[in-house]
């Protein structure tokens, strides 16, 4: 099992930046595929970006060129750098860990609120 804790959310003005962090417990973080997801009020949760254990990344079109996902296996942490933010990026952002050997078993953090507003 792995436990995930997100941090770094908050209030930012349009055009601003935030960096989210997701720290994971356990000694096998490097084997997990990681992802950032978000859920806005009244909307379904959606994938934002993912990074595999090997470092391959994937982004939804609405964040390409603005957001960057990365991981530091030595720190058991995955990051989401968010730039050029817009009010439409307002949501609760959560990270997910998936052991590729057992893809049906996902682990989620509690989420962190991100609000983009002037």
C-alpha positions as CSV (number, residue, x, y, z in Angstrom):
1,X,0.0,0.0,0.0
2,X,0.9,3.6,-0.4
3,X,-0.4,6.7,1.3
4,X,-0.5,10.0,-0.6
5,X,-0.6,13.6,0.8
6,X,-1.0,16.6,-1.5
7,X,0.2,20.1,-0.7
8,X,0.8,23.4,-2.4
9,X,-2.8,24.4,-3.2
10,X,-4.2,27.9,-2.6
11,X,-5.4,31.1,-4.2
12,X,-3.7,32.4,-7.3
13,X,-4.5,35.2,-9.7
14,X,-5.2,34.5,-13.3
15,X,-1.9,34.2,-15.2
16,X,-0.2,33.1,-12.0
17,X,1.6,29.8,-11.1
18,X,1.4,27.2,-8.4
19,X,3.4,24.0,-7.8
20,X,1.5,21.1,-6.3
21,X,3.4,18.3,-4.5
22,X,2.2,14.8,-3.7
23,X,4.3,12.9,-1.1
24,X,4.0,9.1,-0.9
25,X,4.8,6.8,1.9
26,X,6.6,3.5,1.4
27,X,9.8,2.3,-0.1
28,X,8.5,1.3,-3.5
29,X,7.3,4.7,-4.9
30,X,9.4,4.3,-8.0
31,X,7.4,1.4,-9.3
32,X,4.1,3.4,-9.3
33,X,2.5,5.2,-12.2
34,X,1.4,8.5,-10.9
35,X,-1.3,11.0,-12.0
36,X,-2.9,14.3,-11.1
37,X,-6.6,14.6,-11.4
38,X,-9.0,17.4,-10.7
39,X,-12.7,17.9,-9.9
40,X,-14.4,21.3,-10.2
41,X,-17.7,22.0,-8.4
42,X,-20.6,20.3,-10.2
43,X,-18.2,18.4,-12.6
44,X,-16.8,15.0,-12.8
45,X,-13.2,14.3,-11.9
46,X,-10.9,14.4,-14.9
47,X,-7.3,13.5,-15.6
48,X,-4.9,16.3,-15.8
49,X,-1.5,14.6,-16.3
50,X,0.2,11.3,-15.7
51,X,3.7,10.1,-15.4
52,X,4.8,6.4,-15.6
53,X,7.3,4.7,-13.4
54,X,9.7,5.1,-16.4
55,X,9.1,8.8,-16.7
56,X,6.8,9.0,-19.7
57,X,4.2,11.8,-19.4
58,X,0.8,12.4,-20.8
59,X,-1.3,15.5,-20.6
60,X,-4.9,16.5,-21.3
61,X,-5.2,19.0,-24.1
62,X,-6.4,21.8,-21.9
63,X,-3.1,21.9,-19.9
64,X,-0.6,21.1,-22.6
65,X,2.0,23.8,-22.6
66,X,0.9,25.2,-19.3
67,X,1.3,22.3,-16.8
68,X,4.3,20.0,-16.2
69,X,4.2,16.8,-14.2
70,X,7.5,15.4,-12.8
71,X,8.6,13.0,-10.1
72,X,11.5,12.7,-7.8
73,X,11.8,9.1,-6.7
74,X,14.5,9.9,-4.1
75,X,11.9,12.1,-2.4
76,X,8.9,9.9,-3.0
77,X,7.2,12.9,-4.5
78,X,5.4,13.8,-7.7
79,X,4.9,17.4,-8.7
80,X,2.5,19.4,-10.9
81,X,3.9,22.8,-12.0
82,X,1.0,24.9,-13.2
83,X,1.6,28.1,-15.1
84,X,-0.6,30.6,-17.0
85,X,-3.5,29.6,-14.8
86,X,-7.1,30.5,-15.6
87,X,-10.3,30.5,-13.5
88,X,-11.2,27.3,-15.3
89,X,-8.3,25.6,-13.5
90,X,-10.2,26.1,-10.2
91,X,-10.7,22.6,-8.7
92,X,-9.7,20.2,-6.0
93,X,-6.5,18.5,-7.3
94,X,-5.7,15.0,-6.2
95,X,-2.9,12.6,-7.0
96,X,-3.3,8.9,-7.7
97,X,-0.8,6.0,-7.6
98,X,-1.2,2.9,-9.6
99,X,0.9,-0.2,-9.3
100,X,1.2,-1.4,-12.9
101,X,1.3,-5.0,-11.7
102,X,-2.2,-4.4,-10.2
103,X,-3.9,-1.7,-12.2
104,X,-7.2,-2.3,-10.6
105,X,-5.9,-1.0,-7.2
106,X,-5.6,2.8,-7.2
107,X,-4.5,4.9,-4.2
108,X,-5.7,8.4,-3.8
109,X,-4.7,11.4,-1.8
110,X,-7.2,13.6,0.0
111,X,-6.8,16.5,-2.5
112,X,-5.8,20.1,-2.3
113,X,-7.9,23.1,-3.3
114,X,-6.7,25.3,-6.1
115,X,-8.6,28.6,-6.7
116,X,-7.8,30.9,-9.6
117,X,-9.4,34.3,-9.0
118,X,-8.6,38.0,-9.0
